[in-house]
């Protein structure tokens, strides 16, 4: 389904909204044609970049001037980009080219501005969970799904992080290690690799059809001792260090989805990891109650290929 283009009147309202300021935008490479023969090395690959309002000036002619922006923006010069932003909580975007002017990079707002489609993606998970904000089951909770389904119940490795993102990931790791040690519940620290991978993958969150909706939490890591959850900052998710919650985990066999197992635990948040300027949060939750047979099940699940 093609994205719906704004009418002329709607475009004028959006242009005035942008001109009035205080609107962050996200720049990302426009999708290239599949038959493109151009080859990019990993080092030259450019990811999404968020531009804060204080670095943006919008002229009434529909020209956006960018000042004091990250150095990576220079990689967009002369290239087609997708510019995304929110207008009254609705996700919008347009495609344009980054130009170089005397004041720095600049982009022209084109005639066509589109609404971001609200596409619901249906996936089947072999493992999911429900988080309850108490130590007992409630009628409703928050869905938790794998961040990277094929990388759960495996030993995290640094090679799982793309080469071009490993430097910033190591910077994050240096911030997280002292925090984990201070909590006294950091274990062997392998979960921090998954946490770093989550943060570098979410440096510039994608603008969605509607702003501020609570999405499922991401399961970043799990073994027989802990589960690590990732989510965006939201007042509806009051996850804080020291708080205890209940968690129902559901497992199914890939070859026999009708065969399921539920594991109910309570867990306490030992560490909450954040990076200044990013909307992502990761919570390291240590199990505080776990039946012996469930502990054995999770241990075997994390150290064998029974369900793979």
Secondary structure by P-SEA (a helix, b strand, c coil): cccccccaaaaaaaaaaaaaccbbbbbccccccccccccccccccccbbbbccccccccccbbbbbccccccccccccbbbbbbbbcccbbbbbbbbbbbccccbbbbbccccccccbbbbbbbbcccbbbbcccccccbbbbbbbccccccccccccccccccaaaaaaaaaaaaaaaaaaacccccccaaaaaaaaaaaccccccccccccccccccccccccbbbbbbcccccccccccccbbbbbbbbbcccccbbbbbbbcccccbbbbcccccbbbbbcccccccaaaaaaaaaaacccccc
